[in-house]
């Protein structure tokens, strides 16, 4: 696992736990490479009955499996216009978090849960 130094989690009264940085992050910086635990499609009904339902990424060739990202991967909060993006690397079973804007120390690192910055689709929760 690769993780940029200075990442930490903190609680926000509105969003709950999130990921923040204590150091400056520049556009294009690799923030974190998160190994994943792949959950096959057949096991998804079980996950939907647990708290893990709110923490998985769609995964697989047909995007009908799921993956739990290790490290801070499943803790990044959603923003329509985030400062980071995630890249699903199915060959290496990782999710890479990459800065798409400069991020200042103390600022939360956010991703768009729909995978495309600016996507305003309604969230499931």
N, C-alpha and C positions, 0 to 999 in steps of 0.2 A: 504494500500500500504506500502510495506517495501522498503526503499531506504538506501543504505550505506551512511553514512555522507561523505561529501567531493566530491560528484559528482557535476559536473557543465557542462554547454554547452559553447562552444567557436567556433569561426569561423576559418576555415582553407581555405586558398586561393584556393587550388585544390579541396577539397572535400566539402566545405561548412560547415554547422553547424555539430558539432559532440559532443560526450559525453566524458568527461575527469574526472580524479580523482585527488584530491589534497592530498590524503593520500595513503600509500602503500596498495596494494591489494594482497592477497596470493592466490595461486592455490586453487580452491575449495570454495573460499569465495562466498557467495550469494551477488551479487552486487545490484540487484533490483528485486522486484516482481511487475510486471506491470499489473494492471487490464486491461481488454480489452473491447472494444465495438465490438460485433459481427455483421458483415454485411452479411445477407443471400445471397446465390448465385444469387437469382433473382434480387438483387439490384446492383450486380457487374458492369453491363454495365453503370450504372450511375456514379459509382466511377471512372471508366476508363476515364471519361470525365472531371475529376477534378484533382487537385493537390494531393489529397489523394491517387491517383494511385501509387505514389512513396513511400508511407509510410505504406502500409498494409502488413500483414502476411497472408499466406494461413492458413485456419482454418477448423475445422470440421472433422467428421469421414472419409469423402472421400476427404478431403482437397479441397473442391470446394466452401467453404464459405471464408470469409475474416475476419480479425480482426485488428482494430486499437489499438495499445498498448498505454496506458496512461502513465503518468510519462515521463521518457526519452525514453521509450521503442521503439518508432518509429523513434528515432533520432540517434541511433547507426549506425555508418558507416560500410561499407563492407570492409573486408580484406580476401584474400584467406587463409592466415594463421593468424587468429585472436588471440586475447588474452582472449576472452570470447566466450561463447556459449549460445544459447537460448534454453529453454525447454518450449514446449507448454503444459500447464496444462489445458486441456479442461474441466476437472471436476470442477476446481475452477475458470475457465475463467480468467487465468492469463498467462503471459509469464515471466518466470524466467530467469534472466541473471546471469550466473555463470562464474567466472574466471577459465580459463584453463591454464593460465600462470601467473606468478607473474607480476603485473603491478605497475610501479613506479609512484610517484607523478608527475603530469604534463603530463602524458602519456594518449593518447586517448584510450578509451575502444572500441574495434571493435568486430564484429561478421561476420560470413560468411552467406550471405543472403540465400544461398542454404541449410543451416542448418547443413552442415557437414564441419568442418574445413579441409582445403586442397582441397575442391571441386573447380575446376577451370572452371566450366561451365560458358558460356557467360551470362552476365547479360542482362536484358531487356532494359536497358537505356544506 
